[in-house]
């Protein structure tokens, strides 16, 4: 058996602790323990636990020392840890530094089945080291008597969120469990997955594997040519659904220099099972990893994968994001990815497509022309509409780096829903529109004074007896009508002359036409803020 979060509560250092939330997670296996005091939640969210990457079945100790008064940040940290595969959190010094545990944290822990444990409240003499030693000793004793690596790893993977069940996660778990590095290559010795232990060896192993000219044969172990005092072993795997792959085990500080054969067999079995259960065709895996590298702003990894699979990522300057709100949408996008990708291939030389976090991402080189790009976008929207799917497409162009891609993706992820409120019924967005909504939301959150300053440009309209209809017309004219009298009239079900009269009246009250730049920018901001606050 393996140590669960519930087992830890029986340890001497945790017997007086209280489970506040996430009780359904007490059966989750704990592989390690760590301490986290994030000075900036963004570091935790985007740095320590990158989106879509498994971080390791740990239980985490914290006192939230740097965010004692910021419950939103505390919740953000818990949510991201849960997404990263962490099991739970042990809170220290509640009633000493942290006044109390907010109910929002408890509710979130219950929602995520993320175990929230509180050490005895008001106790100043608690020590992190006691819990750390107790937990690690318990895990070490369990592992010493537990040789079933296969069942342990598969059990741990099976309870993870779907997006974390992958070959790479299996490799990370085996690596942490056995304190060795694992490299999965195709038959041409091109790296498909690499997990280093310790993680600081990643570049050493990557460069060593790429430069190595002599590899051990199947089932052979020898001195590692690029790691001091290291050994390298090789096992050829024969997955049921794809070509053979080569698994390399690289390690140091093993008595006698070799793992027992039964241990190697278990490692081989669990990796082969992982490839069979969670793997895909290698080209598909590589594209998914490539997209992950682009979104996570990992240019070195992106270039390595692009070189292996001959994808000209330097030419990519656009990203189209296709997504919907229904649970069935992800399956639809996976099923129709090929046909939807074909639209993009009709207007650009380089196209990379993958379904990532439930969204279809299409990366393109610069389209042949603006007209052709818009025709193909209309084609995509037409196809999904005929299928009855409520889907939006966002075009992000002018992207110069993976950093630009990541910022655009996160902006879309966080503000698409609010953009839908500002532009009701809109199915095709430019990323600039969503970025503007983001700016307006941030402005509104800075306080009433900022809001009134932004809305002040509309004050000259309020005194008019037709103020409400004028402001409504102005909002629709700028946001949905593309500053077109005809489109605005159609959307408001009014005669064109009525809209022309209202635009004329607005011009008189404002002293300039609503669509005149740069004056119109303040108007545009005001109507967006107004809709966000409605």
Protein Blocks (a to p, Z undefined) as FASTA:
>chain_A
ZZdfklmmmpmklmmpccfbhklmmmpccfbdcddddfblklmmmmmmgghiafblpacd
dehlmmmmlmklmmmmmmmmmmnopabdcdehihklmmbacfklmmmmmmnopacdddde
hiakbcfklmmmmmmmmmmmmmmmmcblmlmmmmmmmmpcfklgcfklmmmmmmmmnopa
cddddfkopafbdcdddfklmmmmmmmmmmpmbdcdehiacddfkbghiacdddddddfk
bccdddddddehiehhiacfklmmmmmmmmmmmmmmmmccfklmmmmmmmmmmmnopakl
mmmmmmmnopafklpcbdcddddfbfklmmmmmmmmmmmmmmmmmmcfbdcdddeehiac
ddddddfbfklmmmmmmmmmmmmmmnopacdddddehiabfklmmmmmmmmmmmmmmmmm
mmghiabdcfklmmmmmmmmmmmmnojklmmmmmmmmmmmmmpmklmmmmmmmmmmmmmn
oopaklmmmmnopafklmmmmmmmmmmmnopafklcfklmmmmmmmmmmmmmZZ
